[in-house]
Amino acid sequence: MIPYGRQDIIKADIDAVVEVLRSDFLTQGPAVPMFEKTVAAYCGAEHAVAVNSATSALHIACLAVDLGPSDWLWTSPITFVASANCGLYCGAQVDFVDIDPRTYNLCPQALERKLVAAECEGRLPKVVIPVHLCGQPCDMQAIHALAQRFGFKIIEDASHAIGGKYQGESVGNCRYSDIIVFSFHPVKIITTGEGGMALTNAPALADRMLRYRSHGITNDAGKMEPRPTDEIWNYQQISLGFNYRMTDIQAALGVSQMIRLDEFVSKRQSIAKRYDYALAGLPLQTPWQHHDSYSSYHLYPIRLKLGEDEQTQRQVYDALHAIGILANLHYVPVYRQPYYEAMGFKSGYCPNAEQYHKEAISIPMYPTMSEAQQDEVVSCLREALGA
């Protein structure tokens, strides 16, 4: 079987984890801040906060910018549900902006039209979460210009995009956003097993996220409330928070993986180019890349051209699985999920997103994929398409 994605773990990664297991610290030791510094330096951001998942990072990012009840969060419908759920965790209301039919990212033009209408209705969003789908960055300059005009905060969901570039600079520098979030799930670009990170250039946001990830607790004497001098207070809970901490075990793996980040992305780029060439002429569309972006290619989605005589998406998907090609779907529009439909969302809300969902299949893409495996995927895809 050929999976749609998988991690690449080598001896150096294992050795890094074993070193922590033999040390005095398994949880809150030196590896976590080292990982944070490594990622922040690579991306060009001032601050980084490592947590146990990208979902946790999205949650504390929303809390840090004071998202709460009566507020709105807008995001793309073509994403994992966490990009929207983080707003619900804060008691906010969630809405969706249709995608660009070429990049599959949140469309700035659709966003502007929706913002103009929302301004008239008095329900502008407090937060917009653009999602860098498959590793290709959104048009962040355009979205940032709209944020300046309409006054919303930007949290980039870059779960797919560490190692990518936008306008020649590393994704993660927060040039056009308040906070950016990465994922380190095993099928992502680098892995810590489970894990995530939020980066920002704002010290106040970083400080709040650090507290939110650890029960709302501080051990900074300058931030503690005065207490009787004969009592010992080595920490205080000064807000409500969560146990979202990353372990030193995970962080050590992350530091080791970061050494090969550029290599991982380069290999993914090469695999994508080989797919582009090998799939030319088939009744499908390969991923279009904007000239401002350098994708980290977390995913390689093809869009089937579904004419009357062509195989359906279900037929192609099932045929690939039947012969061991474990293709996947990224994603069902979030508002089509039963939980969101119960809120009143209906089919047809974001037409571009729904058309994408009907046609897209993610075929295998990971850095250790051999040319023979890739050739097998292409051959099986040809067979499934009857081409």
C-alpha positions in Angstrom: 0.0 0.0 0.0 1.1 3.6 -0.7 -0.3 6.0 2.0 -1.2 9.6 1.1 1.4 10.9 3.6 3.9 9.7 6.2 6.6 10.8 8.5 10.3 10.5 7.8 12.2 9.4 11.0 15.9 8.7 11.0 18.5 7.6 13.6 19.3 11.2 14.5 15.7 11.8 15.4 15.6 8.7 17.5 18.8 9.6 19.2 17.5 13.1 20.1 14.4 11.6 21.7 16.5 9.0 23.6 18.7 11.7 24.9 15.7 13.4 26.5 14.4 10.1 27.9 17.8 9.7 29.7 17.8 13.2 31.0 16.2 14.8 34.1 13.4 16.5 32.1 10.6 14.8 30.1 8.1 17.7 30.1 9.1 21.2 30.9 12.8 21.1 30.3 15.3 22.8 27.9 14.1 21.1 24.7 10.8 23.1 24.4 12.4 26.6 24.4 15.1 25.3 22.1 12.5 24.2 19.6 10.6 27.5 19.9 13.8 29.4 19.3 14.7 27.2 16.3 11.4 27.6 14.6 11.1 31.4 15.3 14.7 32.0 14.0 13.9 30.0 10.8 10.7 31.9 10.1 11.9 35.3 11.2 9.4 35.8 14.0 10.0 37.3 17.4 8.2 34.9 19.6 7.0 31.2 19.5 4.8 29.2 21.8 4.9 25.4 21.4 1.8 23.4 22.3 0.4 19.9 22.1 -1.4 20.4 18.8 -2.2 23.0 16.1 -5.8 22.9 17.4 -4.5 24.1 20.8 -2.4 26.8 19.1 -5.5 28.1 17.2 -7.5 28.1 20.5 -4.9 30.1 22.5 -4.3 32.4 19.5 -8.0 33.3 19.4 -8.0 33.9 23.2 -4.9 36.0 22.9 -6.7 38.5 20.6 -9.8 38.5 22.9 -12.2 36.6 20.6 -15.3 35.9 22.7 -19.1 35.8 22.8 -20.8 38.2 20.4 -17.7 38.2 18.1 -17.4 36.6 14.7 -14.6 34.5 13.3 -14.4 33.9 9.5 -12.3 31.2 7.8 -12.1 29.1 4.7 -14.6 26.2 4.3 -11.9 24.0 2.7 -9.9 23.2 5.8 -9.8 20.8 8.7 -12.6 21.6 11.2 -10.2 22.9 13.8 -9.8 26.2 11.8 -13.5 26.9 12.6 -14.0 25.1 15.9 -11.4 27.3 17.6 -13.9 30.2 17.3 -16.7 28.1 18.9 -14.4 27.2 21.8 -14.3 31.0 22.6 -18.1 31.3 22.4 -17.8 33.3 19.1 -19.9 32.8 16.0 -18.3 31.3 12.9 -18.8 32.0 9.2 -17.1 31.1 6.0 -15.6 32.8 2.9 -15.5 31.0 -0.4 -12.3 29.9 -2.0 -10.3 31.1 -5.0 -11.0 28.4 -7.7 -7.3 28.3 -8.7 -5.4 28.3 -5.4 -8.2 26.7 -3.3 -7.3 29.2 -0.6 -9.6 31.8 0.9 -10.4 34.3 -1.9 -9.6 38.0 -1.1 -12.2 39.3 -3.5 -14.9 37.1 -1.9 -13.7 38.3 1.5 -13.9 42.0 0.5 -17.5 41.5 -0.8 -18.5 39.8 2.4 -16.9 42.5 4.5 -18.6 45.3 2.7 -22.0 43.6 3.3 -21.2 42.8 6.9 -20.2 46.4 7.6 -23.6 47.5 6.5 -25.2 44.9 8.7 -23.0 45.7 11.7 -21.4 42.3 12.0 -17.8 42.5 10.9 -15.6 39.7 12.0 -13.1 40.2 14.9 -10.8 37.5 13.5 -10.2 36.1 10.0 -8.2 32.8 9.7 -6.8 32.3 6.2 -5.7 28.7 5.6 -2.6 28.0 3.5 -4.1 24.9 2.0 -1.7 22.1 0.8 1.2 24.4 1.7 0.5 27.2 -0.7 0.3 30.6 1.1 -2.8 32.7 0.8 -2.6 36.2 -0.7 -1.7 37.6 2.6 -0.9 41.1 1.4 -4.4 41.6 0.1 -6.0 40.1 3.2 -3.8 42.3 5.4 -4.9 45.4 3.5 -8.6 44.4 4.2 -7.7 44.0 7.9 -6.4 47.5 8.0 -9.5 48.8 6.3 -12.1 46.8 8.3 -10.3 46.3 11.6 -10.1 42.6 12.1 -7.3 40.5 13.5 -5.5 37.9 11.3 -4.5 34.4 12.5 -2.8 32.4 9.7 -3.5 28.7 9.8 -0.3 27.5 8.3 -0.7 23.9 9.5 0.3 22.8 6.0 2.9 25.4 5.2 6.1 25.4 7.4 9.1 25.6 5.0 7.1 27.5 2.4 7.6 31.0 1.2 5.4 34.0 0.4 6.9 36.9 -1.7 10.3 35.3 -1.2 10.1 35.3 2.7 9.5 32.4 5.0 5.9 31.6 6.0 5.8 32.3 9.7 7.3 35.8 9.9 3.9 37.4 10.7 4.5 40.3 8.3 0.9 40.3 7.4 -0.7 38.8 10.5 -1.0 39.0 14.2 -0.3 35.3 14.9 0.5 32.2 12.7 0.0 28.6 13.6 1.9 25.5 12.5 1.1 21.8 12.9 3.6 19.0 13.5 1.2 16.0 13.0 3.0 13.0 11.5 1.8 13.6 8.0 2.8 17.3 8.0 6.1 18.7 6.8 8.0 18.0 10.0 6.6 16.1 13.0 6.7 16.0 16.8 4.2 13.1 16.9 1.4 15.4 17.9 2.2 19.1 18.3 1.8 22.6 17.2 3.2 26.1 17.6 2.0 29.7 17.5 4.3 32.5 16.4 3.9 36.3 16.7 5.9 39.5 16.7 3.8 41.0 19.5 5.2 40.4 23.0 1.8 40.9 24.7 0.2 38.2 22.5 3.1 35.8 23.2 2.9 36.4 26.9 -0.9 35.7 26.9 -0.5 32.5 24.9 2.3 31.2 27.2 -0.1 31.6 30.1 -3.1 30.0 28.3 -1.1 26.9 27.4 -0.3 26.3 31.1 -3.4 26.8 33.2 -3.2 30.6 33.2 -0.3 30.3 35.5 2.7 32.7 35.8 5.9 32.4 37.9 7.0 35.9 37.0 7.0 37.8 40.3 6.4 41.1 38.4 3.0 39.8 37.2 1.9 38.2 40.5 -0.6 39.9 42.8 0.7 41.0 46.2 0.4 38.4 49.0 1.4 38.3 52.7 5.2 38.4 52.9 5.3 35.4 55.3 3.7 33.2 52.6 5.5 31.5 49.8 4.1 32.0 46.3 6.3 30.6 43.6 3.5 30.8 41.0 0.0 32.2 40.7 -3.0 31.5 38.4 -3.9 34.9 37.1 -6.3 33.8 34.3 -8.2 30.7 33.2 -6.0 28.5 31.1 -5.4 24.9 29.8 -3.0 22.1 29.9 -1.7 22.5 26.3 2.0 22.1 26.9 4.4 20.3 24.6 6.8 17.8 26.2 10.5 17.8 25.9 10.3 14.4 24.2 8.2 16.0 21.3 10.3 19.1 21.2 13.6 17.2 20.9 12.1 15.4 17.9 11.0 18.7 16.5 14.5 20.3 16.8 16.0 17.3 15.0 13.4 17.4 12.3 14.0 21.1 11.7 17.5 20.3 10.5 16.0 18.6 7.5 13.1 21.0 6.9 14.5 22.5 3.7 15.4 19.1 2.4 11.8 17.8 3.1 10.3 20.7 1.2 12.8 20.4 -1.7 11.9 16.7 -2.1 8.2 17.6 -2.1 8.7 20.2 -4.7 10.5 17.6 -6.9 7.7 15.1 -6.5 5.1 17.7 -7.4 7.0 18.7 -10.6 7.3 15.0 -11.5 3.5 14.6 -11.0 2.8 17.7 -13.0 4.7 16.2 -16.0 3.4 12.6 -15.6 -0.2 13.6 -15.2 -0.3 16.0 -18.2 -2.9 14.9 -20.7 -5.2 13.1 -18.2 -8.7 14.3 -17.6 -7.7 16.2 -14.4 -6.2 19.5 -13.2 -2.9 19.6 -11.3 -2.3 22.2 -8.6 -1.9 25.7 -9.8 0.8 27.7 -8.1 0.8 31.5 -7.6 4.0 33.3 -8.6 4.2 34.9 -5.1 4.3 31.5 -3.4 6.7 28.7 -2.8 4.6 25.8 -1.6 5.7 23.3 1.0 3.4 20.8 -0.8 2.0 19.1 2.2 -0.7 17.8 -0.2 -1.0 17.3 -3.9 -4.7 17.5 -4.8 -5.9 16.7 -8.3 -9.2 17.9 -9.6 -11.0 15.5 -11.9 -12.7 16.8 -15.0 -16.0 15.1 -14.6 -17.5 15.0 -18.1 -20.5 12.7 -19.0 -18.2 9.9 -20.1 -15.7 10.2 -17.2 -15.4 8.2 -14.0 -17.0 9.9 -11.0 -14.9 11.0 -8.0 -16.3 8.2 -5.9 -15.4 5.6 -8.6 -11.8 6.9 -8.9 -11.3 7.1 -5.2 -12.6 3.6 -4.6 -10.6 2.2 -7.5 -7.4 3.7 -6.1 -8.1 2.3 -2.6 -8.9 -1.1 -4.1 -5.4 -1.4 -5.5 -3.6 0.0 -2.5 -3.3 3.7 -3.4 -4.6 5.3 -0.2 -5.7 8.6 -1.7 -7.6 11.0 0.6 -10.0 14.0 0.5 -9.0 17.5 1.8 -11.7 18.6 2.6 -15.4 18.3 2.9 -16.5 22.0 3.3 -16.7 22.5 7.1 -20.2 23.9 7.0 -21.4 20.7 5.3 -20.5 18.7 8.5 -23.6 17.7 10.4 -22.6 19.8 13.4 -22.5 22.9 11.3 -25.5 22.1 9.3 -27.4 22.0 12.6 -26.4 25.7 13.0 -28.3 26.5 9.8 -25.6 26.2 7.1 -26.9 24.7 3.9 -25.5 23.3 0.6 -24.7 26.0 -1.9 -23.3 28.5 0.6 -19.8 28.6 -0.9 -20.2 27.3 -4.5 -16.4 27.3 -5.4 -15.7 25.2 -2.2 -18.4 22.7 -3.0 -17.3 22.3 -6.6 -13.8 21.7 -5.4 -15.0 19.1 -2.9 -16.8 17.2 -5.7 -13.7 17.0 -7.9 -10.6 16.9 -5.6 -8.6 13.9 -4.5 -5.3 14.1 -2.7 -2.9 11.6 -4.1 0.2 10.3 -2.2 2.9 12.9 -1.4 5.7 12.5 1.1 9.5 13.1 1.0 10.6 9.4 1.2 8.3 8.5 -1.8 10.4 6.7 -4.4 10.1 7.3 -8.2 8.8 3.7 -8.5 6.0 4.4 -6.0 5.2 7.6 -7.8 5.1 5.8 -11.1 2.8 3.2 -9.5 0.4 6.0 -8.3 0.3 7.5 -11.8 -0.2 4.1 -13.5 -3.0 3.2 -11.1 -4.6 6.6 -11.6 -4.6 6.2 -15.3 -6.2 2.8 -14.9 -8.8 4.2 -12.5 -9.6 7.0 -15.0 -9.8 4.6 -17.9 -7.2 6.6 -19.7 
